[in-house]
Every structure is written in C-alpha cells, then in structure tokens.
C-alpha cells in the first residue's frame, strides 16, 4: 500500500459484507455534495488512489460512518504493532 492511501475499497467491501448498500459514488456525494457527479467521480478516484493532496478529517468521519469501520482502519493504523 502506498503511503497516504486510505483503505476505502476495503472499507466498502466490509460494509457490503454486512449488507450495507454502499458505493464509492454514494460516499462521494456525501463528501462533495455541491460538486457535479463528474467532479465527485474524479475526486473519489483521486482519493482512493492516494492522489489527493489533502484529506479532511470530515471525509474520514463520513467514510468511517458510511462503511462502519474505524478511522484507524481507513488510515491503516494497527494498534497491535
């Protein structure tokens, strides 16, 4: 995993395994509600692939809540290490 890449794909898979109907675009609509769908798609692509220069703590909170995972999980922090 590249440094700075959030584990969004993994978080979505966990949510789906729990029966949550979630997509990257659903999350993107919540993170960037005032952006066009095309901009949301590009922004989410960049976020998933670690190409976003700045990640807002609010985005982490939204993704965590939508997917039912912790911020530590998204950031790849393992407290057992």
N, C-alpha and C positions, 0 to 999 in steps of 0.2 A: 504494500500500500504506500503510495506517495505521501510525503508529509503534507499535511493540510487537507487531505481528502476526508470528507465526512463519510460515514458509513450509511449513507441514505438508502442505497439499493438493498443492503442487508436489513435495515430497519423496516423497509416496505415489505420485504419477504416475511419477516417476523410477524408484522401486522396481518398480512394476508393469511398466514398460517393460523392465526387466531380468529379468522373470519371477518376481519375488517376490510371493507371495500375501499382501498386506497390506491392512488396513483401518484406519480411524480407531478402530473398536472394539477391534481387536486391540492397538493401541498403548495405548488407554485401559485395557485390562485389565492391562497391564504397569505403567503409571504409577500406577494406583489399584487394586491387587489386592484390597484389603479393602472396597472400595465396592460397592454394588449396581450391576447393569447400568444402571439408570435414572440413578443418580448419575454413573456413568462417562460415559454419553452426554451429560449436561448439562455435566459438567466438560470433556469434549473439545470440545463445541460452543463453550463459552466460551474455551477455549484457542485453537482455530482462528480464532475471530473477534476475538481481541485483547481479550477482556473479562475475562481472568484478572488479578487484581491482582498476583500474584507468580508468577514462573516459576522453578521449581527447576532448578539445573544438572543434577540427576539426570534430570529429564524431557528436557532437551536431549540428554543422553547416550543415553537409551533411544530417542528418536525417531531420532537420527542412526544408531545401530546397526541399528535395525529397517529403516530406509529406505536405508541405505548412502550417506548424504550426510554432509557435514561440519557441524559446529556453525556455522561461518561461513555456510554456505549457508542453514541454518534461520533465522539471525538477519539475513540479508540483507546480510552484510558482504562487500564486494567489495574485495579487497586490491589490485586493479589501479588503484583510483581514487586 
